[in-house]
């Protein structure tokens, strides 16, 4: 009977929460798309036209922004594409007309990430407290295929070490 290690418990927790992580990633992707479109809408059309040509070397590029505005607290959001920078910093003050769309997405993403982090801690602790493969297989049959009983292998040939002691 083998014992559960911390690394194995982390891997099993990741497998158990795979669908929930995908849900968080979907919300994050939706937020990134919205912010990218809003940011692009605030740029002058001429700047975007120049940016799409080969003259990119004359413009600074950014791939993320720090969101500012009512209900936003300096959240870092990546764009889905590189865009020209309007200033030397990555701060983006979200126009008021878009806040009712962005703030709920930011809050939903933060809530899902926090719940995922908490659940990861609880599940990992539970798996570690079960201690053995057999108990984990009984408690979580959906991850039993990941628990492969390996025959014990010696990392060091004990007979050679014994010969050294003689």
Phi and psi in radians as a Rosetta constraint file:
Dihedral C 1 N 2 CA 2 C 2 CIRCULARHARMONIC -1.735 0.35
Dihedral N 2 CA 2 C 2 N 3 CIRCULARHARMONIC 2.661 0.35
Dihedral C 2 N 3 CA 3 C 3 CIRCULARHARMONIC -1.649 0.35
Dihedral N 3 CA 3 C 3 N 4 CIRCULARHARMONIC 2.737 0.35
Dihedral C 3 N 4 CA 4 C 4 CIRCULARHARMONIC -1.528 0.35
Dihedral N 4 CA 4 C 4 N 5 CIRCULARHARMONIC 2.254 0.35
Dihedral C 4 N 5 CA 5 C 5 CIRCULARHARMONIC -1.653 0.35
Dihedral N 5 CA 5 C 5 N 6 CIRCULARHARMONIC 2.933 0.35
Dihedral C 5 N 6 CA 6 C 6 CIRCULARHARMONIC -1.108 0.35
Dihedral N 6 CA 6 C 6 N 7 CIRCULARHARMONIC -0.690 0.35
Dihedral C 6 N 7 CA 7 C 7 CIRCULARHARMONIC -1.128 0.35
Dihedral N 7 CA 7 C 7 N 8 CIRCULARHARMONIC -0.779 0.35
Dihedral C 7 N 8 CA 8 C 8 CIRCULARHARMONIC -1.135 0.35
Dihedral N 8 CA 8 C 8 N 9 CIRCULARHARMONIC -0.691 0.35
Dihedral C 8 N 9 CA 9 C 9 CIRCULARHARMONIC -1.077 0.35
Dihedral N 9 CA 9 C 9 N 10 CIRCULARHARMONIC -0.688 0.35
Dihedral C 9 N 10 CA 10 C 10 CIRCULARHARMONIC -1.124 0.35
Dihedral N 10 CA 10 C 10 N 11 CIRCULARHARMONIC -0.747 0.35
Dihedral C 10 N 11 CA 11 C 11 CIRCULARHARMONIC -1.129 0.35
Dihedral N 11 CA 11 C 11 N 12 CIRCULARHARMONIC -0.719 0.35
Dihedral C 11 N 12 CA 12 C 12 CIRCULARHARMONIC -1.171 0.35
Dihedral N 12 CA 12 C 12 N 13 CIRCULARHARMONIC -0.695 0.35
Dihedral C 12 N 13 CA 13 C 13 CIRCULARHARMONIC -1.079 0.35
Dihedral N 13 CA 13 C 13 N 14 CIRCULARHARMONIC -0.755 0.35
Dihedral C 13 N 14 CA 14 C 14 CIRCULARHARMONIC -1.043 0.35
Dihedral N 14 CA 14 C 14 N 15 CIRCULARHARMONIC -0.738 0.35
Dihedral C 14 N 15 CA 15 C 15 CIRCULARHARMONIC -1.144 0.35
Dihedral N 15 CA 15 C 15 N 16 CIRCULARHARMONIC -0.721 0.35
Dihedral C 15 N 16 CA 16 C 16 CIRCULARHARMONIC -1.158 0.35
Dihedral N 16 CA 16 C 16 N 17 CIRCULARHARMONIC -0.564 0.35
Dihedral C 16 N 17 CA 17 C 17 CIRCULARHARMONIC -1.784 0.35
Dihedral N 17 CA 17 C 17 N 18 CIRCULARHARMONIC 0.285 0.35
Dihedral C 17 N 18 CA 18 C 18 CIRCULARHARMONIC -1.001 0.35
Dihedral N 18 CA 18 C 18 N 19 CIRCULARHARMONIC -0.799 0.35
Dihedral C 18 N 19 CA 19 C 19 CIRCULARHARMONIC -1.156 0.35
Dihedral N 19 CA 19 C 19 N 20 CIRCULARHARMONIC -0.659 0.35
Dihedral C 19 N 20 CA 20 C 20 CIRCULARHARMONIC -1.170 0.35
Dihedral N 20 CA 20 C 20 N 21 CIRCULARHARMONIC -0.638 0.35
Dihedral C 20 N 21 CA 21 C 21 CIRCULARHARMONIC -1.151 0.35
Dihedral N 21 CA 21 C 21 N 22 CIRCULARHARMONIC -0.642 0.35
Dihedral C 21 N 22 CA 22 C 22 CIRCULARHARMONIC -1.106 0.35
Dihedral N 22 CA 22 C 22 N 23 CIRCULARHARMONIC -0.679 0.35
Dihedral C 22 N 23 CA 23 C 23 CIRCULARHARMONIC -1.093 0.35
Dihedral N 23 CA 23 C 23 N 24 CIRCULARHARMONIC -0.763 0.35
Dihedral C 23 N 24 CA 24 C 24 CIRCULARHARMONIC -1.089 0.35
Dihedral N 24 CA 24 C 24 N 25 CIRCULARHARMONIC -0.741 0.35
Dihedral C 24 N 25 CA 25 C 25 CIRCULARHARMONIC -1.114 0.35
Dihedral N 25 CA 25 C 25 N 26 CIRCULARHARMONIC -0.615 0.35
Dihedral C 25 N 26 CA 26 C 26 CIRCULARHARMONIC -1.110 0.35
Dihedral N 26 CA 26 C 26 N 27 CIRCULARHARMONIC -0.774 0.35
Dihedral C 26 N 27 CA 27 C 27 CIRCULARHARMONIC -1.143 0.35
Dihedral N 27 CA 27 C 27 N 28 CIRCULARHARMONIC -0.720 0.35
Dihedral C 27 N 28 CA 28 C 28 CIRCULARHARMONIC -1.084 0.35
Dihedral N 28 CA 28 C 28 N 29 CIRCULARHARMONIC -0.768 0.35
Dihedral C 28 N 29 CA 29 C 29 CIRCULARHARMONIC -1.105 0.35
Dihedral N 29 CA 29 C 29 N 30 CIRCULARHARMONIC -0.714 0.35
Dihedral C 29 N 30 CA 30 C 30 CIRCULARHARMONIC -1.070 0.35
Dihedral N 30 CA 30 C 30 N 31 CIRCULARHARMONIC -0.754 0.35
Dihedral C 30 N 31 CA 31 C 31 CIRCULARHARMONIC -1.106 0.35
Dihedral N 31 CA 31 C 31 N 32 CIRCULARHARMONIC -0.751 0.35
Dihedral C 31 N 32 CA 32 C 32 CIRCULARHARMONIC -1.077 0.35
Dihedral N 32 CA 32 C 32 N 33 CIRCULARHARMONIC -0.741 0.35
Dihedral C 32 N 33 CA 33 C 33 CIRCULARHARMONIC -1.097 0.35
Dihedral N 33 CA 33 C 33 N 34 CIRCULARHARMONIC -0.779 0.35
Dihedral C 33 N 34 CA 34 C 34 CIRCULARHARMONIC -1.091 0.35
Dihedral N 34 CA 34 C 34 N 35 CIRCULARHARMONIC -0.815 0.35
Dihedral C 34 N 35 CA 35 C 35 CIRCULARHARMONIC -1.140 0.35
Dihedral N 35 CA 35 C 35 N 36 CIRCULARHARMONIC -0.683 0.35
Dihedral C 35 N 36 CA 36 C 36 CIRCULARHARMONIC -1.061 0.35
Dihedral N 36 CA 36 C 36 N 37 CIRCULARHARMONIC -0.813 0.35
Dihedral C 36 N 37 CA 37 C 37 CIRCULARHARMONIC -1.150 0.35
Dihedral N 37 CA 37 C 37 N 38 CIRCULARHARMONIC -0.727 0.35
Dihedral C 37 N 38 CA 38 C 38 CIRCULARHARMONIC -1.129 0.35
Dihedral N 38 CA 38 C 38 N 39 CIRCULARHARMONIC -0.775 0.35
Dihedral C 38 N 39 CA 39 C 39 CIRCULARHARMONIC -1.078 0.35
Dihedral N 39 CA 39 C 39 N 40 CIRCULARHARMONIC -0.772 0.35
Dihedral C 39 N 40 CA 40 C 40 CIRCULARHARMONIC -1.085 0.35
Dihedral N 40 CA 40 C 40 N 41 CIRCULARHARMONIC -0.615 0.35
Dihedral C 40 N 41 CA 41 C 41 CIRCULARHARMONIC -1.212 0.35
Dihedral N 41 CA 41 C 41 N 42 CIRCULARHARMONIC -0.361 0.35
Dihedral C 41 N 42 CA 42 C 42 CIRCULARHARMONIC -1.531 0.35
Dihedral N 42 CA 42 C 42 N 43 CIRCULARHARMONIC -0.222 0.35
Dihedral C 42 N 43 CA 43 C 43 CIRCULARHARMONIC -1.458 0.35
Dihedral N 43 CA 43 C 43 N 44 CIRCULARHARMONIC 2.502 0.35
Dihedral C 43 N 44 CA 44 C 44 CIRCULARHARMONIC -1.094 0.35
Dihedral N 44 CA 44 C 44 N 45 CIRCULARHARMONIC 2.499 0.35
Dihedral C 44 N 45 CA 45 C 45 CIRCULARHARMONIC -1.037 0.35
Dihedral N 45 CA 45 C 45 N 46 CIRCULARHARMONIC -0.598 0.35
Dihedral C 45 N 46 CA 46 C 46 CIRCULARHARMONIC -1.112 0.35
Dihedral N 46 CA 46 C 46 N 47 CIRCULARHARMONIC -0.693 0.35
Dihedral C 46 N 47 CA 47 C 47 CIRCULARHARMONIC -1.129 0.35
Dihedral N 47 CA 47 C 47 N 48 CIRCULARHARMONIC -0.777 0.35
Dihedral C 47 N 48 CA 48 C 48 CIRCULARHARMONIC -1.097 0.35
Dihedral N 48 CA 48 C 48 N 49 CIRCULARHARMONIC -0.669 0.35
Dihedral C 48 N 49 CA 49 C 49 CIRCULARHARMONIC -1.116 0.35
Dihedral N 49 CA 49 C 49 N 50 CIRCULARHARMONIC -0.780 0.35
Dihedral C 49 N 50 CA 50 C 50 CIRCULARHARMONIC -1.143 0.35
Dihedral N 50 CA 50 C 50 N 51 CIRCULARHARMONIC -0.674 0.35
Dihedral C 50 N 51 CA 51 C 51 CIRCULARHARMONIC -1.131 0.35
Dihedral N 51 CA 51 C 51 N 52 CIRCULARHARMONIC -0.571 0.35
Dihedral C 51 N 52 CA 52 C 52 CIRCULARHARMONIC -1.330 0.35
Dihedral N 52 CA 52 C 52 N 53 CIRCULARHARMONIC -0.292 0.35
Dihedral C 52 N 53 CA 53 C 53 CIRCULARHARMONIC -1.518 0.35
Dihedral N 53 CA 53 C 53 N 54 CIRCULARHARMONIC -2.985 0.35
Dihedral C 53 N 54 CA 54 C 54 CIRCULARHARMONIC -1.384 0.35
Dihedral N 54 CA 54 C 54 N 55 CIRCULARHARMONIC 0.005 0.35
Dihedral C 54 N 55 CA 55 C 55 CIRCULARHARMONIC -1.535 0.35
Dihedral N 55 CA 55 C 55 N 56 CIRCULARHARMONIC 0.478 0.35
Dihedral C 55 N 56 CA 56 C 56 CIRCULARHARMONIC -1.064 0.35
Dihedral N 56 CA 56 C 56 N 57 CIRCULARHARMONIC -0.467 0.35
Dihedral C 56 N 57 CA 57 C 57 CIRCULARHARMONIC -1.106 0.35
Dihedral N 57 CA 57 C 57 N 58 CIRCULARHARMONIC -0.266 0.35
Dihedral C 57 N 58 CA 58 C 58 CIRCULARHARMONIC -1.548 0.35
Dihedral N 58 CA 58 C 58 N 59 CIRCULARHARMONIC -0.091 0.35
Dihedral C 58 N 59 CA 59 C 59 CIRCULARHARMONIC -2.130 0.35
Dihedral N 59 CA 59 C 59 N 60 CIRCULARHARMONIC 2.548 0.35
Dihedral C 59 N 60 CA 60 C 60 CIRCULARHARMONIC -1.360 0.35
Dihedral N 60 CA 60 C 60 N 61 CIRCULARHARMONIC 2.520 0.35
Dihedral C 60 N 61 CA 61 C 61 CIRCULARHARMONIC -1.985 0.35
Dihedral N 61 CA 61 C 61 N 62 CIRCULARHARMONIC 2.581 0.35
Dihedral C 61 N 62 CA 62 C 62 CIRCULARHARMONIC -2.363 0.35
Dihedral N 62 CA 62 C 62 N 63 CIRCULARHARMONIC 2.703 0.35
Dihedral C 62 N 63 CA 63 C 63 CIRCULARHARMONIC -2.110 0.35
Dihedral N 63 CA 63 C 63 N 64 CIRCULARHARMONIC 0.032 0.35
Dihedral C 63 N 64 CA 64 C 64 CIRCULARHARMONIC -2.706 0.35
Dihedral N 64 CA 64 C 64 N 65 CIRCULARHARMONIC 2.882 0.35
Dihedral C 64 N 65 CA 65 C 65 CIRCULARHARMONIC -2.480 0.35
Dihedral N 65 CA 65 C 65 N 66 CIRCULARHARMONIC 2.773 0.35
Dihedral C 65 N 66 CA 66 C 66 CIRCULARHARMONIC -1.769 0.35
Dihedral N 66 CA 66 C 66 N 67 CIRCULARHARMONIC 2.104 0.35
Dihedral C 66 N 67 CA 67 C 67 CIRCULARHARMONIC -1.417 0.35
Dihedral N 67 CA 67 C 67 N 68 CIRCULARHARMONIC 2.370 0.35
Dihedral C 67 N 68 CA 68 C 68 CIRCULARHARMONIC -2.259 0.35
Dihedral N 68 CA 68 C 68 N 69 CIRCULARHARMONIC 2.622 0.35
Dihedral C 68 N 69 CA 69 C 69 CIRCULARHARMONIC 2.607 0.35
Dihedral N 69 CA 69 C 69 N 70 CIRCULARHARMONIC 3.055 0.35
Dihedral C 69 N 70 CA 70 C 70 CIRCULARHARMONIC -1.117 0.35
Dihedral N 70 CA 70 C 70 N 71 CIRCULARHARMONIC 2.120 0.35
Dihedral C 70 N 71 CA 71 C 71 CIRCULARHARMONIC 1.569 0.35
Dihedral N 71 CA 71 C 71 N 72 CIRCULARHARMONIC -0.061 0.35
Dihedral C 71 N 72 CA 72 C 72 CIRCULARHARMONIC -1.964 0.35
Dihedral N 72 CA 72 C 72 N 73 CIRCULARHARMONIC 2.507 0.35
Dihedral C 72 N 73 CA 73 C 73 CIRCULARHARMONIC -2.259 0.35
Dihedral N 73 CA 73 C 73 N 74 CIRCULARHARMONIC 1.116 0.35
Dihedral C 73 N 74 CA 74 C 74 CIRCULARHARMONIC 1.041 0.35
Dihedral N 74 CA 74 C 74 N 75 CIRCULARHARMONIC 0.646 0.35
Dihedral C 74 N 75 CA 75 C 75 CIRCULARHARMONIC -1.218 0.35
Dihedral N 75 CA 75 C 75 N 76 CIRCULARHARMONIC 2.454 0.35
Dihedral C 75 N 76 CA 76 C 76 CIRCULARHARMONIC -1.597 0.35
Dihedral N 76 CA 76 C 76 N 77 CIRCULARHARMONIC 2.178 0.35
Dihedral C 76 N 77 CA 77 C 77 CIRCULARHARMONIC -2.295 0.35
Dihedral N 77 CA 77 C 77 N 78 CIRCULARHARMONIC 2.292 0.35
Dihedral C 77 N 78 CA 78 C 78 CIRCULARHARMONIC -1.496 0.35
Dihedral N 78 CA 78 C 78 N 79 CIRCULARHARMONIC 2.598 0.35
Dihedral C 78 N 79 CA 79 C 79 CIRCULARHARMONIC -1.448 0.35
Dihedral N 79 CA 79 C 79 N 80 CIRCULARHARMONIC 2.888 0.35
Dihedral C 79 N 80 CA 80 C 80 CIRCULARHARMONIC -1.543 0.35
Dihedral N 80 CA 80 C 80 N 81 CIRCULARHARMONIC -0.080 0.35
Dihedral C 80 N 81 CA 81 C 81 CIRCULARHARMONIC -2.707 0.35
Dihedral N 81 CA 81 C 81 N 82 CIRCULARHARMONIC 2.849 0.35
Dihedral C 81 N 82 CA 82 C 82 CIRCULARHARMONIC -1.301 0.35
Dihedral N 82 CA 82 C 82 N 83 CIRCULARHARMONIC 2.421 0.35
Dihedral C 82 N 83 CA 83 C 83 CIRCULARHARMONIC -2.337 0.35
Dihedral N 83 CA 83 C 83 N 84 CIRCULARHARMONIC 2.768 0.35
Dihedral C 83 N 84 CA 84 C 84 CIRCULARHARMONIC -1.226 0.35
Dihedral N 84 CA 84 C 84 N 85 CIRCULARHARMONIC 2.564 0.35
Dihedral C 84 N 85 CA 85 C 85 CIRCULARHARMONIC -1.638 0.35
Dihedral N 85 CA 85 C 85 N 86 CIRCULARHARMONIC 2.405 0.35
Dihedral C 85 N 86 CA 86 C 86 CIRCULARHARMONIC -1.574 0.35
Dihedral N 86 CA 86 C 86 N 87 CIRCULARHARMONIC -0.236 0.35
Dihedral C 86 N 87 CA 87 C 87 CIRCULARHARMONIC -2.596 0.35
Dihedral N 87 CA 87 C 87 N 88 CIRCULARHARMONIC -3.101 0.35
Dihedral C 87 N 88 CA 88 C 88 CIRCULARHARMONIC -1.457 0.35
Dihedral N 88 CA 88 C 88 N 89 CIRCULARHARMONIC -0.143 0.35
Dihedral C 88 N 89 CA 89 C 89 CIRCULARHARMONIC -2.063 0.35
Dihedral N 89 CA 89 C 89 N 90 CIRCULARHARMONIC 3.029 0.35
Dihedral C 89 N 90 CA 90 C 90 CIRCULARHARMONIC -1.784 0.35
Dihedral N 90 CA 90 C 90 N 91 CIRCULARHARMONIC 0.325 0.35
Dihedral C 90 N 91 CA 91 C 91 CIRCULARHARMONIC -1.353 0.35
Dihedral N 91 CA 91 C 91 N 92 CIRCULARHARMONIC 2.341 0.35
Dihedral C 91 N 92 CA 92 C 92 CIRCULARHARMONIC -2.276 0.35
Dihedral N 92 CA 92 C 92 N 93 CIRCULARHARMONIC 1.991 0.35
Dihedral C 92 N 93 CA 93 C 93 CIRCULARHARMONIC -1.496 0.35
Dihedral N 93 CA 93 C 93 N 94 CIRCULARHARMONIC 1.954 0.35
Dihedral C 93 N 94 CA 94 C 94 CIRCULARHARMONIC -1.204 0.35
Dihedral N 94 CA 94 C 94 N 95 CIRCULARHARMONIC 2.208 0.35
Dihedral C 94 N 95 CA 95 C 95 CIRCULARHARMONIC -0.999 0.35
Dihedral N 95 CA 95 C 95 N 96 CIRCULARHARMONIC 2.495 0.35
Dihedral C 95 N 96 CA 96 C 96 CIRCULARHARMONIC -0.951 0.35
Dihedral N 96 CA 96 C 96 N 97 CIRCULARHARMONIC -0.643 0.35
Dihedral C 96 N 97 CA 97 C 97 CIRCULARHARMONIC -1.159 0.35
Dihedral N 97 CA 97 C 97 N 98 CIRCULARHARMONIC -0.306 0.35
Dihedral C 97 N 98 CA 98 C 98 CIRCULARHARMONIC -1.730 0.35
Dihedral N 98 CA 98 C 98 N 99 CIRCULARHARMONIC -0.160 0.35
Dihedral C 98 N 99 CA 99 C 99 CIRCULARHARMONIC -1.067 0.35
Dihedral N 99 CA 99 C 99 N 100 CIRCULARHARMONIC -0.660 0.35
Dihedral C 99 N 100 CA 100 C 100 CIRCULARHARMONIC -1.169 0.35
Dihedral N 100 CA 100 C 100 N 101 CIRCULARHARMONIC -0.269 0.35
Dihedral C 100 N 101 CA 101 C 101 CIRCULARHARMONIC -1.647 0.35
Dihedral N 101 CA 101 C 101 N 102 CIRCULARHARMONIC -0.654 0.35
Dihedral C 101 N 102 CA 102 C 102 CIRCULARHARMONIC -1.466 0.35
Dihedral N 102 CA 102 C 102 N 103 CIRCULARHARMONIC -0.758 0.35
Dihedral C 102 N 103 CA 103 C 103 CIRCULARHARMONIC -1.015 0.35
Dihedral N 103 CA 103 C 103 N 104 CIRCULARHARMONIC -0.802 0.35
Dihedral C 103 N 104 CA 104 C 104 CIRCULARHARMONIC -1.076 0.35
Dihedral N 104 CA 104 C 104 N 105 CIRCULARHARMONIC -0.633 0.35
Dihedral C 104 N 105 CA 105 C 105 CIRCULARHARMONIC -1.144 0.35
Dihedral N 105 CA 105 C 105 N 106 CIRCULARHARMONIC -0.755 0.35
Dihedral C 105 N 106 CA 106 C 106 CIRCULARHARMONIC -1.092 0.35
Dihedral N 106 CA 106 C 106 N 107 CIRCULARHARMONIC -0.776 0.35
Dihedral C 106 N 107 CA 107 C 107 CIRCULARHARMONIC -1.141 0.35
Dihedral N 107 CA 107 C 107 N 108 CIRCULARHARMONIC -0.722 0.35
Dihedral C 107 N 108 CA 108 C 108 CIRCULARHARMONIC -1.109 0.35
Dihedral N 108 CA 108 C 108 N 109 CIRCULARHARMONIC -0.767 0.35
Dihedral C 108 N 109 CA 109 C 109 CIRCULARHARMONIC -1.075 0.35
Dihedral N 109 CA 109 C 109 N 110 CIRCULARHARMONIC -0.795 0.35
Dihedral C 109 N 110 CA 110 C 110 CIRCULARHARMONIC -1.097 0.35
Dihedral N 110 CA 110 C 110 N 111 CIRCULARHARMONIC -0.728 0.35
Dihedral C 110 N 111 CA 111 C 111 CIRCULARHARMONIC -1.118 0.35
Dihedral N 111 CA 111 C 111 N 112 CIRCULARHARMONIC -0.786 0.35
Dihedral C 111 N 112 CA 112 C 112 CIRCULARHARMONIC -1.130 0.35
Dihedral N 112 CA 112 C 112 N 113 CIRCULARHARMONIC -0.721 0.35
Dihedral C 112 N 113 CA 113 C 113 CIRCULARHARMONIC -1.136 0.35
Dihedral N 113 CA 113 C 113 N 114 CIRCULARHARMONIC -0.734 0.35
Dihedral C 113 N 114 CA 114 C 114 CIRCULARHARMONIC -1.121 0.35
Dihedral N 114 CA 114 C 114 N 115 CIRCULARHARMONIC -0.783 0.35
Dihedral C 114 N 115 CA 115 C 115 CIRCULARHARMONIC -1.106 0.35
Dihedral N 115 CA 115 C 115 N 116 CIRCULARHARMONIC -0.700 0.35
Dihedral C 115 N 116 CA 116 C 116 CIRCULARHARMONIC -1.102 0.35
Dihedral N 116 CA 116 C 116 N 117 CIRCULARHARMONIC -0.781 0.35
Dihedral C 116 N 117 CA 117 C 117 CIRCULARHARMONIC -1.052 0.35
Dihedral N 117 CA 117 C 117 N 118 CIRCULARHARMONIC -0.786 0.35
Dihedral C 117 N 118 CA 118 C 118 CIRCULARHARMONIC -1.122 0.35
Dihedral N 118 CA 118 C 118 N 119 CIRCULARHARMONIC -0.761 0.35
Dihedral C 118 N 119 CA 119 C 119 CIRCULARHARMONIC -1.144 0.35
Dihedral N 119 CA 119 C 119 N 120 CIRCULARHARMONIC -0.641 0.35
Dihedral C 119 N 120 CA 120 C 120 CIRCULARHARMONIC -1.045 0.35
Dihedral N 120 CA 120 C 120 N 121 CIRCULARHARMONIC -0.760 0.35
Dihedral C 120 N 121 CA 121 C 121 CIRCULARHARMONIC -1.079 0.35
Dihedral N 121 CA 121 C 121 N 122 CIRCULARHARMONIC -0.802 0.35
Dihedral C 121 N 122 CA 122 C 122 CIRCULARHARMONIC -1.141 0.35
Dihedral N 122 CA 122 C 122 N 123 CIRCULARHARMONIC -0.805 0.35
Dihedral C 122 N 123 CA 123 C 123 CIRCULARHARMONIC -1.162 0.35
Dihedral N 123 CA 123 C 123 N 124 CIRCULARHARMONIC -0.742 0.35
Dihedral C 123 N 124 CA 124 C 124 CIRCULARHARMONIC -1.089 0.35
Dihedral N 124 CA 124 C 124 N 125 CIRCULARHARMONIC -0.757 0.35
Dihedral C 124 N 125 CA 125 C 125 CIRCULARHARMONIC -1.096 0.35
Dihedral N 125 CA 125 C 125 N 126 CIRCULARHARMONIC -0.684 0.35
Dihedral C 125 N 126 CA 126 C 126 CIRCULARHARMONIC -1.116 0.35
Dihedral N 126 CA 126 C 126 N 127 CIRCULARHARMONIC -0.802 0.35
Dihedral C 126 N 127 CA 127 C 127 CIRCULARHARMONIC -1.095 0.35
Dihedral N 127 CA 127 C 127 N 128 CIRCULARHARMONIC -0.740 0.35
Dihedral C 127 N 128 CA 128 C 128 CIRCULARHARMONIC -1.130 0.35
Dihedral N 128 CA 128 C 128 N 129 CIRCULARHARMONIC -0.617 0.35
Dihedral C 128 N 129 CA 129 C 129 CIRCULARHARMONIC -1.267 0.35
Dihedral N 129 CA 129 C 129 N 130 CIRCULARHARMONIC -0.433 0.35
Dihedral C 129 N 130 CA 130 C 130 CIRCULARHARMONIC -1.217 0.35
Dihedral N 130 CA 130 C 130 N 131 CIRCULARHARMONIC -0.521 0.35
Dihedral C 130 N 131 CA 131 C 131 CIRCULARHARMONIC 1.255 0.35
Dihedral N 131 CA 131 C 131 N 132 CIRCULARHARMONIC -0.684 0.35
Dihedral C 131 N 132 CA 132 C 132 CIRCULARHARMONIC -2.053 0.35
Dihedral N 132 CA 132 C 132 N 133 CIRCULARHARMONIC 2.766 0.35
Dihedral C 132 N 133 CA 133 C 133 CIRCULARHARMONIC -1.017 0.35
Dihedral N 133 CA 133 C 133 N 134 CIRCULARHARMONIC -0.764 0.35
Dihedral C 133 N 134 CA 134 C 134 CIRCULARHARMONIC -1.068 0.35
Dihedral N 134 CA 134 C 134 N 135 CIRCULARHARMONIC -0.775 0.35
Dihedral C 134 N 135 CA 135 C 135 CIRCULARHARMONIC -1.183 0.35
Dihedral N 135 CA 135 C 135 N 136 CIRCULARHARMONIC -0.678 0.35
Dihedral C 135 N 136 CA 136 C 136 CIRCULARHARMONIC -1.165 0.35
Dihedral N 136 CA 136 C 136 N 137 CIRCULARHARMONIC -0.708 0.35
Dihedral C 136 N 137 CA 137 C 137 CIRCULARHARMONIC -1.077 0.35
Dihedral N 137 CA 137 C 137 N 138 CIRCULARHARMONIC -0.682 0.35
Dihedral C 137 N 138 CA 138 C 138 CIRCULARHARMONIC -1.183 0.35
Dihedral N 138 CA 138 C 138 N 139 CIRCULARHARMONIC -0.731 0.35
Dihedral C 138 N 139 CA 139 C 139 CIRCULARHARMONIC -1.323 0.35
Dihedral N 139 CA 139 C 139 N 140 CIRCULARHARMONIC -0.643 0.35
Dihedral C 139 N 140 CA 140 C 140 CIRCULARHARMONIC -2.270 0.35
Dihedral N 140 CA 140 C 140 N 141 CIRCULARHARMONIC 1.333 0.35
Dihedral C 140 N 141 CA 141 C 141 CIRCULARHARMONIC -1.103 0.35
Dihedral N 141 CA 141 C 141 N 142 CIRCULARHARMONIC -0.392 0.35
Dihedral C 141 N 142 CA 142 C 142 CIRCULARHARMONIC -1.206 0.35
Dihedral N 142 CA 142 C 142 N 143 CIRCULARHARMONIC -0.273 0.35
Dihedral C 142 N 143 CA 143 C 143 CIRCULARHARMONIC -1.988 0.35
Dihedral N 143 CA 143 C 143 N 144 CIRCULARHARMONIC 0.215 0.35
Dihedral C 143 N 144 CA 144 C 144 CIRCULARHARMONIC -1.045 0.35
Dihedral N 144 CA 144 C 144 N 145 CIRCULARHARMONIC -0.577 0.35
Dihedral C 144 N 145 CA 145 C 145 CIRCULARHARMONIC -1.124 0.35
Dihedral N 145 CA 145 C 145 N 146 CIRCULARHARMONIC -0.341 0.35
Dihedral C 145 N 146 CA 146 C 146 CIRCULARHARMONIC -1.474 0.35
Dihedral N 146 CA 146 C 146 N 147 CIRCULARHARMONIC -0.263 0.35
Dihedral C 146 N 147 CA 147 C 147 CIRCULARHARMONIC -1.674 0.35
Dihedral N 147 CA 147 C 147 N 148 CIRCULARHARMONIC 1.699 0.35
Dihedral C 147 N 148 CA 148 C 148 CIRCULARHARMONIC -1.843 0.35
Dihedral N 148 CA 148 C 148 N 149 CIRCULARHARMONIC 2.111 0.35
Dihedral C 148 N 149 CA 149 C 149 CIRCULARHARMONIC -1.232 0.35
Dihedral N 149 CA 149 C 149 N 150 CIRCULARHARMONIC 2.048 0.35
Dihedral C 149 N 150 CA 150 C 150 CIRCULARHARMONIC -1.788 0.35
Dihedral N 150 CA 150 C 150 N 151 CIRCULARHARMONIC 2.349 0.35
Dihedral C 150 N 151 CA 151 C 151 CIRCULARHARMONIC -1.119 0.35
Dihedral N 151 CA 151 C 151 N 152 CIRCULARHARMONIC 2.528 0.35
Dihedral C 151 N 152 CA 152 C 152 CIRCULARHARMONIC -1.135 0.35
Dihedral N 152 CA 152 C 152 N 153 CIRCULARHARMONIC 2.267 0.35
Dihedral C 152 N 153 CA 153 C 153 CIRCULARHARMONIC -2.053 0.35
Dihedral N 153 CA 153 C 153 N 154 CIRCULARHARMONIC 2.477 0.35
Dihedral C 153 N 154 CA 154 C 154 CIRCULARHARMONIC -1.418 0.35
Dihedral N 154 CA 154 C 154 N 155 CIRCULARHARMONIC 2.302 0.35
Dihedral C 154 N 155 CA 155 C 155 CIRCULARHARMONIC -1.362 0.35
Dihedral N 155 CA 155 C 155 N 156 CIRCULARHARMONIC -0.496 0.35
Dihedral C 155 N 156 CA 156 C 156 CIRCULARHARMONIC -2.207 0.35
Dihedral N 156 CA 156 C 156 N 157 CIRCULARHARMONIC 2.444 0.35
Dihedral C 156 N 157 CA 157 C 157 CIRCULARHARMONIC -1.302 0.35
Dihedral N 157 CA 157 C 157 N 158 CIRCULARHARMONIC 1.871 0.35
Dihedral C 157 N 158 CA 158 C 158 CIRCULARHARMONIC -1.112 0.35
Dihedral N 158 CA 158 C 158 N 159 CIRCULARHARMONIC -0.620 0.35
Dihedral C 158 N 159 CA 159 C 159 CIRCULARHARMONIC -1.092 0.35
Dihedral N 159 CA 159 C 159 N 160 CIRCULARHARMONIC -0.665 0.35
Dihedral C 159 N 160 CA 160 C 160 CIRCULARHARMONIC -1.181 0.35
Dihedral N 160 CA 160 C 160 N 161 CIRCULARHARMONIC -0.652 0.35
Dihedral C 160 N 161 CA 161 C 161 CIRCULARHARMONIC -1.176 0.35
Dihedral N 161 CA 161 C 161 N 162 CIRCULARHARMONIC -0.693 0.35
Dihedral C 161 N 162 CA 162 C 162 CIRCULARHARMONIC -1.084 0.35
Dihedral N 162 CA 162 C 162 N 163 CIRCULARHARMONIC -0.675 0.35
Dihedral C 162 N 163 CA 163 C 163 CIRCULARHARMONIC -1.092 0.35
Dihedral N 163 CA 163 C 163 N 164 CIRCULARHARMONIC -0.620 0.35
Dihedral C 163 N 164 CA 164 C 164 CIRCULARHARMONIC -1.138 0.35
Dihedral N 164 CA 164 C 164 N 165 CIRCULARHARMONIC -0.530 0.35
Dihedral C 164 N 165 CA 165 C 165 CIRCULARHARMONIC -1.342 0.35
Dihedral N 165 CA 165 C 165 N 166 CIRCULARHARMONIC -0.312 0.35
